[in-house]
Amino acid sequence: MAIDGLISDFGGMLYALAADARTTSLDGDAFANGRAMGLYEAVSLLAQQADSFGISRAAVGLAGVDVDGELL
């Protein structure tokens, strides 16, 4: 189903953006820090909702991802 691919791709892309933003934020720039935190919140919410609805994290593009450990 097309929606499955969309959600899986979206989750993976969102995670990649968040990981990149975290790396960029390490220089202490306030905007980069805010962007990283906002993207972390989005990825965290996606993971929490997947868990709550009994959907595997792999199905939403977050297979093997430790959201807090990797993005905070």
C-alpha positions as CSV (number, residue, x, y, z in Angstrom):
1,M,0.0,0.0,0.0
2,A,1.4,3.4,-0.9
3,I,0.6,5.0,2.5
4,D,3.0,2.5,4.2
5,G,5.8,3.5,2.0
6,L,5.1,7.2,2.5
7,I,5.1,6.8,6.3
8,S,8.2,4.7,6.3
9,D,10.1,7.1,4.1
10,F,8.8,10.1,6.0
11,G,10.0,8.7,9.3
12,G,13.4,7.9,8.0
13,M,13.8,11.3,6.4
14,L,12.6,13.0,9.6
15,Y,15.1,11.1,11.6
16,A,17.9,12.0,9.2
17,L,17.0,15.7,9.5
18,A,16.9,15.4,13.3
19,A,20.3,13.7,13.4
20,D,21.8,16.3,11.1
21,A,20.3,19.1,13.1
22,R,21.7,17.6,16.3
23,T,25.2,17.5,14.8
24,T,24.8,21.1,13.6
25,S,23.5,22.3,17.0
26,L,26.7,21.2,18.8
27,D,28.3,24.5,17.9
28,G,26.0,26.3,20.3
29,D,23.9,28.4,17.8
30,A,20.5,29.1,19.3
31,F,18.6,28.7,16.1
32,A,20.3,25.3,15.4
33,N,19.6,24.2,19.0
34,G,15.9,25.1,18.6
35,R,15.7,23.3,15.2
36,A,17.3,20.2,16.6
37,M,14.9,20.1,19.6
38,G,11.8,20.6,17.4
39,L,12.9,17.8,15.1
40,Y,13.6,15.6,18.1
41,E,10.1,16.2,19.4
42,A,8.6,15.2,16.0
43,V,10.6,12.0,15.8
44,S,9.9,11.2,19.5
45,L,6.2,11.7,18.9
46,L,6.2,9.5,15.9
47,A,8.0,6.7,17.8
48,Q,5.6,7.1,20.8
49,Q,2.5,6.9,18.6
50,A,3.8,3.9,16.8
51,D,4.5,2.2,20.1
52,S,1.0,3.2,21.4
53,F,-0.8,1.8,18.3
54,G,1.2,-1.4,18.2
55,I,2.9,-0.4,15.0
56,S,6.5,-1.5,14.7
57,R,9.1,1.3,14.6
58,A,10.4,-0.3,11.4
59,A,7.1,0.4,9.7
60,V,7.5,4.1,10.4
61,G,11.1,4.3,9.4
62,L,12.6,4.1,12.8
63,A,14.0,0.6,13.0
64,G,16.7,0.3,15.6
65,V,16.5,3.9,16.6
66,D,17.0,5.0,20.2
67,V,15.4,8.4,19.9
68,D,16.5,9.8,23.2
69,G,20.0,8.3,23.1
70,E,20.7,9.4,19.6
71,L,19.0,12.8,19.3
72,L,19.3,14.3,22.8
